[in-house]
Amino acid sequence: MWKSKPLWWSNPPVVWRYAVTLFLVAISVVLAALLEHYWQSTPFVSLFLCAIMFSAWFGGLRQGLLSTTLLVLAFDYYFLPPTHSLVPNLNELPRLVLFAGSALLVGLMSAAQRRTAESLEQARDELAANLQELKKTNEAMHEEIAERKLAEAALQKAQANLAHMTRLTTMGELSASIAHEVNQPLTAVVNNANACISLLAGGDQNSKEIREALTEIVDDADRASAVIQRVRQLAKRAPTEKSLLDLGGIVKDVLALARYESVARRVKIRPDIPNELPPVFGDRVQIQQVLLNLVVNGMDAMNTVEESNRILIICGRHQTRDGIAEVLLSVQDSGIGLRPEEADRLFEAFYTTKPNGMGMGLAISRSIIEAHGGRLWTELNKGPGATFLFSLPAGPAAS
């Protein structure tokens, strides 16, 4: 702890205090006696008060009281008639009392001034120490903030990498569906191209049929290109790019990727997305990842259910919560359902109810939704199955 260096007279040893007090008493008495004897001057009262004042200021209260007592006795013994006697004349008694009172007052005031000065010095040292401590604390806080920022950046990078790996895993599960979605329009392209070749042999009378076939070729090629584009978006590792999104369009993209998988698993997907649903502000690929994960989880939950009961319902609605407009999307399955204790732990990292699951899909999905200012949670159905819901703040167009 830092302290200012005290001056040599601010805290003298006790012996010095008493020595200076006795010296001042003696010198003031001697000077007063000399002045009275040689110059018939009597300024001894002022000398005595000065000695008392300096003794109390230099030594403290005890030294001030000691000098007061000694100088009152010296004043009575040497300067009040009858001299050389401690018993004063009655006529001089008021003078003695006045001097004693003045001397005591001066001593007390000087001692109080010293205590005040010492308190101020102590307060100054404490303030300087506190400032030094605050400076150290501030430096430590700056270091901690810098370390926290580095940790947050590392965490965000790790989450982005983990989200990318989760997308790739999900796409691996849907590889058959993706292949079918690409292969189907390519097959149609080949068939229409062969038809065009056959029709060309017939001359101009088949121009209308050729034009229709070529139009279908373009449409199928666009369809295949759209599927490939969706796959590329999900597969690429790119920074977050937030923009106004139409959740209805995102639902269509996800269902296009999962269409063949749902057919293979005999799952009926029923979207219920109103056209007037307001847009949300977010990253398209990340929101697609969340919805795709919920759709795949819903189909997984219905693997052991009778085919006629394998129904997945995707609903969207606009609502207001705590005065804030938001869009709610829900994915309801009719599968085996969840136990209450499972529902509490589903969003924990590495917790899974699937035999071959990683336990990261829902944890990553929740972190994505929360990074968008929304919520992701699950509810138990009154009947079979479970419902997963996520909400996102509505975009500026809805406010």
Number of C-alpha atoms within 10 A of each C-alpha: 9 13 13 12 7 9 8 8 11 14 14 12 11 12 10 14 21 20 14 18 24 18 15 21 23 18 14 22 23 13 15 22 19 15 15 15 11 8 9 10 12 15 13 20 18 13 18 28 23 18 29 33 26 22 31 29 24 23 27 24 20 16 26 28 19 18 30 31 16 18 25 19 16 20 21 25 17 16 19 20 16 14 15 13 15 15 13 19 15 10 10 13 14 12 14 19 12 11 20 20 14 15 27 21 16 21 30 22 17 23 26 16 15 19 15 12 14 14 12 12 16 14 12 14 17 16 14 16 16 14 13 14 14 12 12 12 12 12 12 12 12 12 12 12 12 12 12 12 12 12 12 12 12 12 12 12 13 12 15 19 13 15 23 20 16 21 23 17 16 18 21 12 14 20 16 15 21 23 14 16 22 19 13 13 21 18 13 17 21 12 13 20 17 13 15 19 11 13 18 15 9 10 9 10 10 14 14 11 14 20 12 13 21 17 13 17 21 14 15 20 16 13 17 19 15 16 18 17 12 17 15 11 15 20 16 12 13 11 9 12 11 14 13 16 18 17 24 20 13 18 21 15 17 19 19 17 25 25 20 20 22 21 12 11 14 18 22 17 21 14 17 15 17 13 10 9 19 23 21 24 19 23 17 21 19 24 20 22 25 23 24 24 20 23 24 16 18 27 23 15 21 23 15 10 14 10 13 9 15 22 22 23 17 22 18 22 16 18 15 12 8 5 7 10 18 22 22 22 22 23 23 26 29 21 23 16 20 20 10 10 8 13 15 12 13 20 22 15 14 14 17 18 12 11 6 7 12 14 18 20 28 23 18 24 25 20 18 23 19 15 11 19 13 18 18 22 16 18 16 16 14 7 9 15 20 22 21 20 19 21 23 22 25 24 19 12 10 14 10
